[in-house]
C-alpha cells in the first residue's frame, strides 16, 4: 500500500522523488541532471515531448519552502529544460505546470502543445469542469 499524501508531504514516509529516480523506470527515461533538478522524458508520449523536471536538492513540496537561492537555481533549470524541449520538438506552445497534489514533491510538468493534439486550447488533464463538484 502506498503511503498517504500527508505522510509523504511531511517526510514521515520516504518520498520516491527525494532522490534522483533510476535512469529508466516504468514511468520515465532519464534525460539530464541539471543544477537543482533532473529532467525525465515521460514514457507516455500522448503529448509528444512531455517531460517532468524533479527537484533533487531535498524534500520540498512548494516553492515557498525553498530559499531564494534554491528557487533561482530551480527557475534556471526550468528555463533550460523548457528551451531544450522547445528546440527539440518545435511545438506551437508549451505548458509548464507544477501541481503536487498527486505527488507531494516539487516537480514540474513540461508539456509541448501542438494545435493538432486533441486538447489544444485546454488543459491536458482530463477532468472537465462539468464533472467537478461545484462550490459556492
DRENPA-516705 format. One record per residue (C-alpha): residue number from 1; residue in one letter; x, y, z. Coordinates in nm, 2 decimals. Example, Ala and Ser with C-alpha at 12.3 -4.5 7.8 and 13.67 -1.06 7.14 Angstrom:
<pts>
[1 A [1.23 -0.45 0.78]],
[2 S [1.37 -0.11 0.71]],
</pts>
This chain:
<pts>
[1 X [0.00 0.00 0.00]],
[2 X [0.14 0.34 -0.10]],
[3 X [0.19 0.60 0.18]],
[4 X [-0.07 0.86 0.23]],
[5 X [-0.02 1.21 0.08]],
[6 X [0.01 1.36 0.43]],
[7 X [0.29 1.11 0.53]],
[8 X [0.48 1.18 0.21]],
[9 X [0.44 1.56 0.24]],
[10 X [0.56 1.57 0.60]],
[11 X [0.85 1.34 0.54]],
[12 X [0.71 1.08 0.77]],
[13 X [0.72 0.84 0.47]],
[14 X [1.00 0.81 0.23]],
[15 X [0.92 1.02 -0.08]],
[16 X [1.01 0.83 -0.40]],
[17 X [1.12 1.17 -0.55]],
[18 X [1.36 1.27 -0.27]],
[19 X [1.65 1.12 -0.46]],
[20 X [1.71 1.10 -0.84]],
[21 X [1.49 0.83 -0.99]],
[22 X [1.66 0.53 -1.17]],
[23 X [1.77 0.62 -1.52]],
[24 X [1.47 0.43 -1.66]],
[25 X [1.16 0.30 -1.49]],
[26 X [0.80 0.22 -1.58]],
[27 X [0.72 0.60 -1.60]],
[28 X [1.02 0.79 -1.73]],
[29 X [1.35 0.79 -1.91]],
[30 X [1.63 1.00 -1.76]],
[31 X [1.74 1.28 -1.99]],
[32 X [1.98 1.50 -1.79]],
[33 X [2.09 1.62 -1.45]],
[34 X [2.07 2.00 -1.41]],
[35 X [2.18 2.23 -1.13]],
[36 X [1.89 2.17 -0.88]],
[37 X [1.69 1.91 -1.06]],
[38 X [1.68 1.62 -1.31]],
[39 X [1.49 1.61 -1.63]],
[40 X [1.30 1.30 -1.74]],
[41 X [1.11 1.21 -2.06]],
[42 X [0.77 1.07 -1.98]],
[43 X [0.72 0.72 -2.13]],
[44 X [0.36 0.82 -2.21]],
[45 X [0.41 1.04 -2.52]],
[46 X [0.04 1.11 -2.59]],
[47 X [0.18 1.47 -2.57]],
[48 X [0.49 1.44 -2.78]],
[49 X [0.79 1.56 -2.58]],
[50 X [0.62 1.56 -2.24]],
[51 X [0.88 1.57 -1.96]],
[52 X [0.89 1.61 -1.59]],
[53 X [1.16 1.81 -1.40]],
[54 X [1.21 1.69 -1.04]],
[55 X [1.37 1.89 -0.77]],
[56 X [1.67 1.70 -0.64]],
[57 X [1.82 1.91 -0.35]],
[58 X [1.59 1.78 -0.08]],
[59 X [1.23 1.73 0.01]],
[60 X [1.01 2.03 -0.07]],
[61 X [0.65 2.04 -0.19]],
[62 X [0.61 2.41 -0.26]],
[63 X [0.82 2.70 -0.39]],
[64 X [0.79 2.89 -0.06]],
[65 X [0.98 2.61 0.11]],
[66 X [1.29 2.69 -0.10]],
[67 X [1.54 2.97 -0.01]],
[68 X [1.56 3.25 -0.27]],
[69 X [1.89 3.10 -0.40]],
[70 X [1.74 2.75 -0.43]],
[71 X [1.44 2.90 -0.62]],
[72 X [1.67 3.08 -0.86]],
[73 X [1.86 2.76 -0.94]],
[74 X [1.54 2.57 -0.99]],
[75 X [1.39 2.85 -1.21]],
[76 X [1.70 2.85 -1.42]],
[77 X [1.67 2.47 -1.46]],
[78 X [1.30 2.51 -1.56]],
[79 X [1.40 2.76 -1.83]],
[80 X [1.69 2.54 -1.95]],
[81 X [1.46 2.24 -1.98]],
[82 X [1.18 2.43 -2.15]],
[83 X [1.42 2.58 -2.41]],
[84 X [1.57 2.24 -2.49]],
[85 X [1.23 2.07 -2.52]],
[86 X [1.10 2.36 -2.74]],
[87 X [1.41 2.34 -2.97]],
[88 X [1.38 1.96 -2.99]],
[89 X [1.01 1.92 -3.05]],
[90 X [0.92 2.26 -3.20]],
[91 X [0.56 2.27 -3.06]],
[92 X [0.31 2.55 -3.12]],
[93 X [0.32 2.63 -2.74]],
[94 X [0.45 2.49 -2.41]],
[95 X [0.26 2.43 -2.09]],
[96 X [0.48 2.44 -1.77]],
[97 X [0.29 2.32 -1.47]],
[98 X [0.36 2.25 -1.10]],
[99 X [0.08 2.06 -0.93]],
[100 X [0.20 1.85 -0.64]],
[101 X [-0.14 1.74 -0.51]],
[102 X [-0.09 1.39 -0.66]],
[103 X [0.27 1.35 -0.55]],
[104 X [0.38 1.59 -0.28]],
[105 X [0.73 1.67 -0.41]],
[106 X [0.83 1.98 -0.60]],
[107 X [0.83 1.89 -0.97]],
[108 X [0.72 2.05 -1.30]],
[109 X [0.54 1.90 -1.59]],
[110 X [0.67 2.04 -1.92]],
[111 X [0.43 1.97 -2.20]],
[112 X [0.48 2.07 -2.56]],
[113 X [0.14 2.16 -2.71]],
[114 X [0.05 2.12 -3.08]],
[115 X [-0.25 2.26 -3.25]],
[116 X [-0.35 1.91 -3.35]],
[117 X [-0.31 1.74 -3.01]],
[118 X [-0.68 1.69 -2.95]],
[119 X [-0.70 1.91 -2.64]],
[120 X [-0.55 2.22 -2.79]],
[121 X [-0.66 2.53 -2.60]],
[122 X [-0.74 2.32 -2.30]],
[123 X [-0.55 2.16 -2.02]],
[124 X [-0.42 1.81 -2.08]],
[125 X [-0.57 1.69 -1.75]],
[126 X [-0.89 1.51 -1.84]],
[127 X [-1.14 1.62 -1.57]],
[128 X [-1.39 1.85 -1.73]],
[129 X [-1.52 2.14 -1.52]],
[130 X [-1.87 1.99 -1.56]],
[131 X [-1.76 1.68 -1.38]],
[132 X [-1.62 1.87 -1.08]],
[133 X [-1.81 1.93 -0.77]],
[134 X [-1.94 2.29 -0.76]],
[135 X [-1.86 2.51 -0.47]],
[136 X [-2.03 2.83 -0.37]],
</pts>
